[in-house]
């Protein structure tokens, strides 16, 4: 789950996801739209929610987290792993 700034250009979504994900295989991407945040994050009261389902090696999780932290358009993220 990624939460982008409310002024993020959604047309750039695929480019940003490709940069974040790297070698992982994308199974599904759902655009959940702009929603109000429970509390302000970096002075933003809304965010654009994107849910991406990925498939890949467990060792790549650290790489994905590192790349996500470097993208200024992402204000929050949650990465979970399942078997």
Backbone bond lengths (Angstrom), bond angles and torsions (degrees), N, CA, C in turn:
res aa  C-N    CA-C-N  psi(-1)  N-CA   C-N-CA  omega(-1)  CA-C   N-CA-C  phi
1 X - - - 1.448 - - 1.517 107.46 -
2 X 1.301 115.93 130.03 1.453 122.47 177.50 1.518 108.79 -122.08
3 X 1.316 116.29 139.99 1.466 121.22 174.17 1.523 106.52 -118.46
4 X 1.327 114.83 115.72 1.447 121.41 179.67 1.524 110.71 -96.05
5 X 1.336 115.75 160.15 1.465 120.90 175.20 1.530 108.96 -57.32
6 X 1.339 118.22 150.50 1.460 120.02 -177.17 1.531 113.63 -66.37
7 X 1.324 118.23 -21.89 1.465 120.77 179.74 1.529 112.21 -95.55
8 X 1.333 117.46 13.04 1.460 122.71 179.11 1.518 109.77 -66.57
9 X 1.338 116.19 133.85 1.464 121.68 177.60 1.526 108.70 -77.67
10 X 1.308 116.88 108.96 1.462 122.12 -174.61 1.524 111.63 -62.63
11 X 1.330 118.44 -19.32 1.464 121.51 177.44 1.524 111.16 -66.40
12 X 1.314 117.88 -22.15 1.461 122.42 179.12 1.527 112.08 -88.13
13 X 1.308 117.13 -0.73 1.467 121.76 -175.01 1.520 112.49 -54.19
14 X 1.329 117.67 -50.50 1.460 120.50 -176.44 1.522 111.80 -63.53
15 X 1.322 116.77 -38.25 1.459 120.50 178.77 1.530 111.07 -64.29
16 X 1.328 116.47 -44.69 1.467 120.86 179.42 1.523 110.62 -66.04
17 X 1.317 117.84 -42.95 1.465 120.68 178.56 1.519 111.40 -62.22
18 X 1.316 117.62 -41.13 1.456 121.33 179.56 1.535 110.32 -61.97
19 X 1.342 116.43 -39.55 1.459 120.70 179.24 1.535 110.80 -68.47
20 X 1.326 117.10 -38.62 1.461 121.09 -178.55 1.520 112.47 -71.71
21 X 1.298 116.15 -42.98 1.458 121.33 -169.71 1.520 112.25 -78.01
22 X 1.306 117.90 -36.26 1.457 120.77 179.54 1.518 112.09 67.13
23 X 1.330 117.33 -116.08 1.463 122.35 -173.47 1.529 113.85 -88.43
24 X 1.320 118.32 -8.73 1.468 120.40 -178.29 1.526 110.39 -67.88
25 X 1.310 116.02 150.30 1.462 122.11 179.49 1.530 109.00 -89.62
26 X 1.326 117.06 128.88 1.460 122.28 179.69 1.521 108.02 -87.69
27 X 1.331 116.36 119.63 1.457 120.77 178.16 1.523 110.88 -89.55
28 X 1.347 116.39 -39.68 1.461 120.06 -175.55 1.528 109.69 -160.05
29 X 1.335 115.97 144.51 1.461 122.27 174.93 1.518 107.39 -131.02
30 X 1.332 116.43 123.67 1.464 121.47 178.44 1.525 108.78 -117.00
31 X 1.307 115.82 127.11 1.457 121.34 174.98 1.527 106.67 -92.11
32 X 1.325 117.00 109.22 1.461 121.31 -177.59 1.527 112.38 -88.57
33 X 1.325 116.56 -2.88 1.460 121.21 174.74 1.514 114.19 85.85
34 X 1.331 113.47 -175.61 1.462 120.82 -179.21 1.514 109.21 -85.31
35 X 1.317 115.99 129.48 1.467 121.47 -179.98 1.516 109.66 -134.23
36 X 1.309 114.58 155.60 1.457 120.60 176.66 1.523 109.14 -75.25
37 X 1.328 116.76 135.51 1.456 121.90 179.23 1.529 109.98 -80.74
38 X 1.297 117.63 153.62 1.467 122.15 178.52 1.518 111.42 -66.03
39 X 1.317 115.97 -31.43 1.460 122.13 179.00 1.531 107.15 -149.66
40 X 1.320 117.72 153.97 1.465 119.56 -179.49 1.534 111.68 -63.82
41 X 1.329 115.29 137.83 1.457 122.69 176.22 1.521 106.69 -124.21
42 X 1.326 116.51 118.32 1.466 122.10 -179.30 1.535 110.79 51.84
43 X 1.328 115.67 42.10 1.464 124.41 178.46 1.531 114.23 68.08
44 X 1.331 117.17 15.29 1.467 121.63 176.13 1.523 108.51 -103.22
45 X 1.325 116.38 135.47 1.465 120.46 178.05 1.526 112.13 -102.61
46 X 1.342 117.01 -10.26 1.452 122.59 177.78 1.519 109.08 -131.09
47 X 1.321 115.90 161.79 1.453 120.56 177.58 1.514 110.02 -151.89
48 X 1.310 116.37 156.31 1.457 122.08 176.80 1.526 107.32 -97.74
49 X 1.320 116.31 120.28 1.460 122.94 -175.54 1.527 110.41 -95.33
50 X 1.340 115.81 129.18 1.456 122.68 176.44 1.523 107.57 -127.49
51 X 1.329 116.42 127.61 1.460 121.94 177.56 1.523 107.66 -108.95
52 X 1.320 116.91 117.54 1.466 122.03 -179.84 1.517 108.96 -117.56
53 X 1.317 116.35 130.11 1.456 122.62 176.43 1.520 107.41 -104.17
54 X 1.335 115.73 122.28 1.457 121.71 -175.57 1.511 110.86 -118.27
55 X 1.316 114.93 159.97 1.452 121.33 176.00 1.516 107.21 -134.95
56 X 1.322 116.58 128.33 1.464 119.74 179.92 1.500 111.69 178.99
57 X 1.322 115.45 -174.26 1.455 121.50 -179.17 1.526 111.14 -72.63
58 X 1.316 116.35 146.82 1.468 121.24 -180.00 1.522 111.72 -63.38
59 X 1.305 117.92 -28.50 1.458 121.22 -178.59 1.522 112.18 -66.86
60 X 1.298 119.03 -19.59 1.459 122.97 -178.25 1.529 112.25 -81.40
61 X 1.319 118.92 -9.85 1.466 122.39 -178.06 1.523 110.76 -59.75
62 X 1.302 117.86 -44.33 1.461 121.62 179.12 1.518 111.75 -61.84
63 X 1.327 116.78 -39.21 1.458 120.69 178.61 1.524 111.21 -65.17
64 X 1.327 116.62 -41.17 1.466 120.67 179.61 1.524 110.17 -65.06
65 X 1.324 117.55 -43.06 1.470 120.59 178.47 1.528 111.13 -62.86
66 X 1.309 116.78 -41.98 1.462 120.70 -179.95 1.533 110.87 -62.34
67 X 1.318 116.88 -45.32 1.468 120.84 179.33 1.529 111.57 -65.41
68 X 1.328 116.96 -36.61 1.468 121.04 -179.07 1.519 110.88 -65.58
69 X 1.318 117.40 -40.46 1.466 120.99 179.02 1.524 112.37 -63.76
70 X 1.312 117.70 -24.58 1.458 121.86 -177.20 1.536 113.94 -85.28
71 X 1.324 117.57 -10.91 1.467 120.86 -178.20 1.530 108.89 -89.40
72 X 1.337 118.10 117.04 1.473 120.49 -176.71 1.531 113.86 -68.64
73 X 1.340 118.32 -20.30 1.466 121.00 -179.37 1.523 112.86 -76.62
74 X 1.336 118.01 -19.03 1.465 122.21 179.88 1.535 108.07 -89.92
75 X 1.353 115.76 118.22 1.465 118.33 -179.91 1.529 112.06 -96.28
76 X 1.321 117.92 -22.12 1.468 122.52 174.04 1.522 108.45 -153.61
77 X 1.332 115.08 154.92 1.449 120.35 175.01 1.521 109.07 -150.25
78 X 1.303 115.30 157.11 1.459 121.98 175.02 1.520 106.71 -140.33
79 X 1.311 115.43 123.03 1.445 121.63 -179.08 1.511 108.41 -118.64
80 X 1.323 116.65 121.49 1.464 120.89 178.57 1.519 108.90 -121.70
81 X 1.305 115.98 148.87 1.457 121.54 179.35 1.524 109.28 -116.66
82 X 1.320 116.03 139.67 1.464 122.24 176.34 1.513 108.71 -130.05
83 X 1.303 115.59 161.02 1.466 120.35 178.08 1.481 111.03 -100.39
